[in-house]
Structures are given as C-alpha cells and as structure tokens.
Amino acid sequence: MTEYILAFVEILKEFSYFGLMLALTFEFVPAELVLPLAGYWVYQGDMSYWPAVLAGTVGGTFGPLTLYALGRYGGRPFILKYGKYLFIREHQVEKADLFFQKYGAGVAFFARFLPGVRTLISIPCGLAKMNVWLFSIYTFCATLPITAVYIYLGYTFGPHYKQAAAAAEDYSPFIIAGIVVLLGIYIAIKNKWSYSFGK
C-alpha cells in the first residue's frame, strides 16, 4: 500500500508545489509518508524548503476540511453509515467526539499532535458546527510545525528519507509532553473565562 501511495505522489510531483498540496488534501494519504518524500525533493534541489512547507501546510489544512464538511453537512447518521468506505470506524468517531466534548474547539489544534484522534477530530468539529474559519486557523497553525519537521527530516536523511517517520517518533514523547502542558494552560484559561462570565 505504501509503495502505491508513494507512486501516486510521484505522479503529482509533476505539478510541483501544487502537486504536493494536492496530495495532502486526500486524507487517505498519510502525511508521514508524503512530507519526508518532499524533504527528499528539497535535498535533490527540485523544491525549496519553505515553499514546500507552505504547500504541505495548505494541503494539510484542506484535507481535514473534507472530514469537517462530512460531519457538518452529512451528520452522524451519514458518518456511521458510510464512514466505513473511508476507513472510518464508529469507535474512532466516538473517541474523537468524546475528546471534542471534553476539551472544546481548541482540540482542532491540540489533537493534531495526538495519535489516534488527530485525523478524525475534524468530524466532531463539523458535527458541532464549529466556526469553519476558526477550525481552519487552528488546523493550519498545528499543521505548520508538523510539516516543517517532517520535510526537514526528509531533507536531512536524503536518499534514506523513509527513515524520517521513525526518527520523528523518537521526538514524539517530548512533543506530546509539550502539548499536554499547553492543553493544561488552555483548559485553565478556558475554565477561568467560563467562571468569570458565569458570575
């Protein structure tokens, strides 16, 4: 499956940065595969680093918008009935839904860094009819550093870019720890505002 996806992305390379952006708008295409490959293209001199990061970030923002739209306009019955054709399972939706209910709109940012919910969190955001502009801004801001890191690792590993995903996992505990701290701050501020306005 991985080889087919990489072959598909190689075809899109013909469209340069637009092709990279387009590849990442498909949610079935893992960014962990595509972005290190883009880093290898930077290594080869076929692309420049920051334009590639921007293209990857924009594509990584458009992709979640498709799932957001499914949640917002299709509704839960549609997701549960047809989600299986998009490799979406009911228990995954429930997990993401609970995460959204617990932490609110901020999960559109924080959940992007957490395995298991980062892709499907778009669905409960859509179900809750979260403001689409706020959703897009949160998604863009979360996708930017992830994109920059994976492309940089792909550039660093060069011909061995496929090892970049494994290398990124070595940093995952530190990233998750940082996200937990930020999430704690976010919850504290959110609760303080709720308490203030509740008076």
N, C-alpha and C positions, 0 to 999 in steps of 0.2 A: 504493500500500500504506500509506504514511504517513497519508494522509487517512482511510483506513478505520479505522486504529488509533486515531487521534485522535477520530473519531466514536464509536467503541466506548467510549473512555474518557469522553467527554462524557456518554454514557448512564449510565455508572456514577457520574458526579458526583451524580446524584440521591440516592445513598446517602451523600453527604458523605464523611467521613474513611474510613468503612468501604469505600466505593466505590473510593477511591484505593488503599487497602490491597489490595483485591481485584484491581484492575487489575495491580498489580505482582506478584501471585502467579503470573501467566501469564508464563512465560519467553519466549514469542514476542513479548511487548510490551516494546519497548526502554525502559528507564528514562530514557534520554537524551531521549526524546520526552515521556514522561508527567510527569516531575518539573518541567521548565520550565513545562508547562501548569498544574501545581499551583501553581507560583510565581505564575503569572498570576491564578489564582483568589484567591491571597492578596492580590495587587495590587488585585483588584476588591472585596475585602472579604468574599468568600464563605467564606473559610477563614482561620484564624490560622496564623502561621508554624510555631511549634513543634509543635502538634498535627498539622499536615500532615507535618512532618519525621518525627515518631514513626510516623504511619500509613504513610508511604512506606518507612521503615526496616523495620517489621514485615512489610510486604508483600514487600519486597526480601529478607527472610530466609526467608519461607515459600516463595518461588519456587524458590530453589536446592535446598530440601529435596525438591522433587519429583524433580529430577535425581539427587540423592543417593539417594533411595529406589529409583529405576530402577537405579542402579549396584549398590546393596546387595542388593536382592531380585531384580532381573532378571538380573544378572550380565553379563559381557562378551558372551557369545553373543547375548543378548537385545538389548543395545545395538547391536551391529554389524548385527543382522538388521533391527531395527525403527526404529533411530535415524533413518534417512533420512526417515521420516514426520514426525519432529520437527525436521527440518532439521539433524540431527546427522550429520556425516561421519566416516568411520573415521579419516582422518588428523588430524582435530581431536581425537578421543578419544585417539589415540596421543600427540599433542603434550602434552595436559593430563596424561596418565598419566606421561610422562617427567618433566614438571615436578614432579609429586607425589612420584615416586620419588627425585628429586634433593634436594628440599627438605623433604619430610615434611609433617606435619599443619599446620604453620604457613602453608602455601600457601592454606589455607581463608581466611586473612586477606589475605596479600600479593597473591595472584593476582587479587583483586577489583579491583585498581588497574591491571592489565595487559591491554591489548587482545589479543584472540586466545585467551586462556585463561580470562578472568575468569568467563565463563558456564559453560563445560564442565568447569572444575576440580571441580565438585560430583560429577561422575560417578566419577573415580578415588578421591575421598574415600569414596564409597559402596562402590566395589569393594573398597577396602582395609578396609571395615567400621570406619572411624574413628568414635570415640565421637560419637553424634549430638548430645549436649549441647555438647560442645566445638566441634563443627562449627558449631552454631547460634550459639554465643557469638562465635566468630571471624567468622562471616558478618555478624552483627548489628553488631559493632564496626567492620568495614570498610565496611558499607553506610551507617552513620550519617553520617560526614563527606561521603561522595559525595552522599547525599540532601540534606543541608543545603546543599551548594554549588549543586547544580542548582536547587533550589527558590528559593534566594536569587537566583540569576542570572535565573530566570524572573520573579521579583518585580521585580528591577531593570530588566529590559527591558520589562516591562509588555506592551502590545499586540504588541510585537516579540519575544515570548518564544521564537519559533522560532530566533532567532539565538543563544540561550543555549548550545546544544550546540557551535556553532562557537567561541564565546567560551571555553568550557571547555577546548577543545583547545589554546588559547594557553597554558594553565597546565599542560598535560599534561607537558611536559619537566621542570618543577620538581617535580611530584608524583612522577613516575617516579624522578627523582634521589633524592628523599627516601625512596621505597620501597626503592631499591637499597641505600641506607645502612642502613636498618632491617633489610633482609634480610641484609646482611653481618653486622650485630650479632647477629641471630638465629642465623645459621649458626655464628658464633664461639662463642656461648654453648652451642649445641647440641653442638658438637664438644668443647667443654671438659667438659660434663657426661658425654658418652659416654666421654671419655678417663678421667675421674675414676672412673666406675663400672666401667670396664674394667680398672682396676688390681686 
